[in-house]
Amino acid sequence: MTMTHQILSAAAGHPVTAGDIAVVEVDRIMAHDGSTPVVARTLEKHGLHQLAAADRAVVVFDHYYPATTQAEADLQSLAREFAARYGIPVHAGRGISHQLLPELGLVAPGRVLVGGDSHTCTEGAFGSFATGLGATDVAAVLATGRLWIEVPEVLTVRLGGRLRDGVSFQDAVLHIVGLVGVRGALGRALEFVGAAVSDLSIADRMKLCNHAVEMGAVAGLIGVDGTSERWLAERGADLGAMGLAAHDPVGATADLHVDLGTVEQMLALPAKPDNVVPLAGARVPHVDQVFIGSCAGGRLEDLHQAARELDGAAVAPGMRLLVAPASAQVQELAMADGTLGTLLRAGAVLLPPGCGACLGRVGTLRDGDVAVTTQNRNFVGRAGSSRSELYLASPAVAARAARDGRISDGEGDGR
């Protein structure tokens, strides 16, 4: 039985398989400042005032915090009132929900987690079946404590080999998105297995599962091993169902094999995440803005990569370099080890931990702007004008673009 089906079977209380309709118990529920007001209004509209799962819920202000308009402030006030009414904790300005929940020990392997955001799949890096829902569905789960779900088929991706020098795991993730495509895993759960997965850092595991939804998947999962078990235990996570997420990386049958040793530095061209090409073949002579951050590329390791490229250098004239750590904890660590100092001296502007620039809420792109970003989506109008261009890249490639004013591979004529 796959990891996905093991977890859902336990949550349903009976064996399930792909295509079954199941009602499963939910362990954790997340809503943010964009989805919580809709959750509150939905429950009020239907007269639902007794919430079975309020004690499993958490609200994170990450999309529109701090408020920049009265409308945003009013929505956050509504969300705070709703949370206070039911005793739901609110974390405002402490970081992106998908980074913050694991930091707080709120992600449990072998359990089901839902969130009012499509990138909730990030938490699958810790052996959780984590899936994003619309706000009205989150309201239903809050009211009942359960999720009605069609059990997904599983697409297994086996990773082998080792990355070459100069290639980051974000390059590998873009490579995988390019192979699978934005609809290649539609409606399925992605499970990542193989010896190479065991070698991945926690940050890279989160980066990989974060992109599951960019391939159309409802979830992305990595089994728990010694690395993730220690990381979770240090943060007080519930490890009681960890056995359900201890998927055998050797015995699983794979639908797709990826040799990391063949991966090059990659770039996703506008305007889809799977429009991926090797960096060496890309020619973009002018870049206006670079953003290093988001739930895909704002962790400490990402900031380290960017700082190595910009150490002792300066951003190109007229360049706008925006940096947003994924959480306040990441920001504190990057401040303590000098990473933020390096980036600021190079000309970066530090943004609050959160989602702002990924949405174009800050650093909004105007007509004709070309931007390079470490986020996960480059759809038309994603970060501002529908007449702007958004390229997805690793932190190292993005930092070089900020330094050089153009997209480059850092070698010879490609620079």
Residue, then its C-alpha position, 0 to 999 in steps of 0.5 A: m500500500t502506498m504512503t498516501h493510502q496508508i495515511l488515508s486508510a488510518a484517517a478513514g478508519h478502514p482500508v481505502t484505495a484510489g477512486d474510493i470516496a472516503v470521509v477522513e479525520v483531519d489532524r490540523i487545519m490552517a487558514h490565512d488572512g486571505s481565506t479566514p474571512v471567507v471561512a468565517r462568513t461561510l459558517e455564519k451564513h449556514g448558522l454553524h456556530q459549534l465547531a468540532a475542530a476549532d482546537r485543531a485550527v490555526v490562523v496565519f496572517d502572511h498574505y496581506y500583513p501588515a495591512t496596506t489598505q483599509a479593506e485589508a485591515d478590515l478583513q484582518s479584524l474580522a479574522r481576529e474576531f472569528a479566531a478569538r470567538y473560537g479560541i483559535p491562535v493567530h500568528a501575524g507577521r511571523g512568516i508564511s504558513h507553510q514554513l511556520l507550521p512545521e517550525l511550530g511543531l504543528v505538522a504530524p507525520g502520518r496524519v491529514l492536514v488541510g489548509g486554505d492555500s494551494h501550497t499546503c502540500t509543502e507539509g508533505a515533506f514531513g510524511s503528512f497528507a497535506t492538501g489545499l482546499g477552498a475556503t468554503d471547504v475549510a469551513a466544512v472541515l472546521a465544523t465537522g473535523r472531517l474531510w470528504i475526499e476522493v482517494p487519489e491515485v499515486l504517481t511515484v517519482r524516484l530520485g537517484g544520483r547527485l547534483r553536479d557542482g553549481v547546480s542547486f536543488q531548485d534547479a532539480v525541482l524545476h527540471i521535475v516540473g518540466l518533466v511532469g508538466v502542469r497537468g501531468a499529476l492532475g488529481r493525483a498524489l505525488e510520492f517522492v522516493g529513492a536514495a537521493v531523497s534521503d540525502l536531501s535537507i529539510a529545506d529541499r524536501m519542502k521545496l520539492c513538495n511545495h511544487a506538487v501543486e504546480m504539477g496538478a497534484v493534490a498532495g506531495l509526500i516524502g516518507v519520514d527518515g532519521t533526518s526528518e524525525r530528528w527535525l520534528a522531534e526538536r520542535g515537539a511534533d506528534l510522532g505517534a503515527m510516524g509509522l504510516a509515513a515510513h515508506d520504503p524508498v527501495g521497494a516502491t515501484a516508480d512511475l518516473h525516474v530522475d537522475l539528479g546527476t543529469v540536471e543543469q541549472m534551469l529557468a522557467l520561462p513565462a508564463k507557466p512553471d513547466n516552461v522550463v529550459p536549461l539556463a545555458g540556452a536562455r538569453v534575457p538581456h535585461v532584468d528589472q527586478v529580482f525577488i528572493g523569497s516565497c514558500a518555495g525560495g525563502r528559506l535560510e539555505d536559499l538566502h545563503q545561495a544568494a549571498r554567496e553570489l552577491d558577497g562583495a558585489a552590488v546590484a546592477p544600476g536601476m535593479r530592484l532586488l527584494v528579499a523576503p525570508a520565509s519566516a521570522q525565524v529564518q530572518e533571525l538566523a540570516m541576521a545572526d550569521g551575516t547573510l542579511g548584511t551581505l544582501l543589504r550591502a549589495g543593495a537588497v531591500l528587506l521585506p517582512p516575512g510573508c507572501g507579499a512580493c509573490l502576489g505582487r502586493v509589494g514590488t508590483l510589476r509594471d507593463g514591460d517589466v522583466a523579473v526573475t524570482t525564486q517563487n513557484r508561479n509565473f502565470v500572466g499577471r501573477a505579480g502585477s501587470s499582465r504585460s510583465e514577464l516572470y522567470l522562475a530560477s534558483p536563488a543563485v541564478a536570481a542573485r546573478a541576475a540582480r548583479d548583472g542586470r540580465i539572466s546569465d549562467g555565470e560562465g563565459d559568453g553565457r554571462 
